[in-house]
Amino acid sequence: MKKLLVLCLTLIFCASCSIDDDNTSYSFEILPVESVDIPDEFMMGEVYPITVSYFKPSTCHAFKEFYYLKENNERTVAPITYVFDANNCEATEDNLVEATFNFQVTSNGSYIFKFWQGEGAGGESQYLIIEVPVVEE
């Protein structure tokens, strides 16, 4: 009973807090991938870190999460950032940053990763495509 009371009080306390208390507004932006550190091969059942590098356009950009679309053995990936609306933002040329996600191998064959690299002149999405085979021990 005591644990339930503590849990309820914790939930009430957390619900009363808001990250918007300082009236900070933001939007989201998907940024193009510059390069990727990914293994040459996977082993079934293992977990691998995959590190994505991208350019951070300003001091008002902060990593949020990865856009991650799963279709059979194909994965489409891109970094999503917060873009804070602030007057003191500064452009950050050549500021290459990294973000990492863990990938668990759950099927045989090969995985095809499509890392979004922006749009071409005609507005079509361009990708860095990397195929990683799953090997046996």
C-alpha positions as CSV (number, residue, x, y, z in Angstrom):
1,M,0.0,0.0,0.0
2,K,2.8,2.4,0.9
3,K,4.5,1.7,-2.5
4,L,1.2,2.5,-4.3
5,L,1.0,5.8,-2.4
6,V,4.6,6.8,-3.3
7,L,3.9,5.8,-6.9
8,C,0.7,8.0,-7.1
9,L,2.5,11.0,-5.5
10,T,5.4,10.6,-7.9
11,L,3.0,10.6,-10.9
12,I,1.1,13.6,-9.6
13,F,4.4,15.5,-9.1
14,C,5.7,14.6,-12.6
15,A,2.4,15.5,-14.2
16,S,2.5,19.0,-12.6
17,C,5.9,19.7,-14.1
18,S,6.3,21.0,-17.6
19,I,9.2,21.7,-19.8
20,D,7.3,24.6,-21.2
21,D,7.5,26.6,-17.9
22,D,9.9,29.0,-19.5
23,N,7.8,29.5,-22.6
24,T,10.6,28.0,-24.8
25,S,9.2,27.1,-28.2
26,Y,10.9,24.7,-30.7
27,S,10.3,22.8,-33.9
28,F,11.8,19.6,-35.3
29,E,14.2,19.2,-38.2
30,I,15.5,16.1,-39.9
31,L,19.2,16.6,-40.8
32,P,21.2,14.9,-43.6
33,V,23.6,12.2,-42.6
34,E,27.3,12.9,-43.5
35,S,28.8,9.5,-42.6
36,V,28.1,6.3,-40.7
37,D,30.2,4.0,-38.6
38,I,28.7,0.5,-39.0
39,P,30.1,-3.0,-38.9
40,D,31.0,-4.8,-42.1
41,E,28.9,-7.8,-41.0
42,F,26.5,-8.9,-38.3
43,M,26.0,-12.1,-36.3
44,M,22.4,-13.3,-35.6
45,G,21.2,-12.3,-32.1
46,E,23.9,-9.7,-31.4
47,V,23.5,-6.0,-30.7
48,Y,25.7,-3.5,-32.5
49,P,26.2,0.3,-32.0
50,I,25.7,2.3,-35.2
51,T,27.1,5.8,-35.1
52,V,25.7,8.5,-37.4
53,S,27.6,11.7,-38.1
54,Y,25.8,14.9,-39.2
55,F,26.5,18.6,-39.3
56,K,24.8,20.7,-36.5
57,P,23.7,23.9,-38.3
58,S,23.4,26.1,-35.2
59,T,23.7,26.4,-31.5
60,C,19.9,26.1,-31.3
61,H,19.9,22.6,-32.7
62,A,20.0,19.6,-30.3
63,F,19.6,15.9,-31.0
64,K,16.2,14.4,-30.2
65,E,16.1,11.0,-31.7
66,F,16.4,9.0,-34.9
67,Y,13.8,8.7,-37.6
68,Y,13.8,5.0,-38.0
69,L,11.6,3.2,-40.6
70,K,11.6,-0.6,-40.6
71,E,10.5,-2.5,-43.8
72,N,11.4,-6.2,-43.8
73,N,15.3,-6.1,-43.8
74,E,15.5,-2.5,-44.9
75,R,16.0,0.4,-42.5
76,T,15.7,4.1,-43.3
77,V,17.5,6.3,-40.7
78,A,18.0,10.0,-40.2
79,P,18.7,12.2,-37.1
80,I,15.9,14.4,-35.8
81,T,16.8,17.5,-33.9
82,Y,15.1,20.1,-31.8
83,V,15.4,23.6,-33.2
84,F,14.9,26.1,-30.3
85,D,13.4,29.5,-31.2
86,A,15.9,31.8,-29.6
87,N,17.5,35.1,-30.5
88,N,21.0,34.1,-29.5
89,C,21.4,31.2,-32.1
90,E,24.8,31.1,-33.8
91,A,25.6,29.3,-37.0
92,T,28.0,26.4,-36.4
93,E,29.8,25.8,-39.7
94,D,31.7,22.5,-39.9
95,N,30.3,21.3,-36.5
96,L,30.2,17.6,-37.1
97,V,28.4,15.7,-34.3
98,E,27.6,12.1,-33.7
99,A,24.6,10.1,-32.4
100,T,24.5,6.4,-31.8
101,F,21.7,3.8,-31.8
102,N,21.9,0.1,-31.0
103,F,20.8,-2.3,-33.6
104,Q,19.7,-5.9,-32.8
105,V,20.1,-8.5,-35.5
106,T,16.9,-10.6,-35.6
107,S,16.9,-12.2,-39.1
108,N,19.2,-13.9,-41.6
109,G,20.3,-12.6,-45.0
110,S,21.4,-9.0,-45.3
111,Y,20.2,-5.7,-43.9
112,I,20.0,-2.7,-46.1
113,F,20.4,0.6,-44.3
114,K,19.3,3.8,-46.1
115,F,20.8,6.8,-44.3
116,W,19.0,10.0,-45.5
117,Q,21.4,12.5,-47.0
118,G,19.0,15.3,-48.1
119,E,17.1,16.1,-51.2
120,G,18.5,16.3,-54.8
121,A,17.9,19.2,-57.2
122,G,14.6,17.6,-58.2
123,G,13.4,17.3,-54.6
124,E,13.9,13.5,-54.5
125,S,15.4,12.0,-51.3
126,Q,19.0,10.8,-51.6
127,Y,20.5,8.1,-49.4
128,L,23.8,6.6,-48.3
129,I,22.9,2.9,-48.9
130,I,24.9,0.3,-46.9
131,E,24.2,-3.5,-47.1
132,V,25.4,-5.5,-44.1
133,P,25.3,-9.3,-44.4
134,V,24.4,-11.5,-41.5
135,V,27.0,-14.3,-41.1
136,E,27.2,-17.5,-39.2
137,E,29.8,-18.0,-36.5
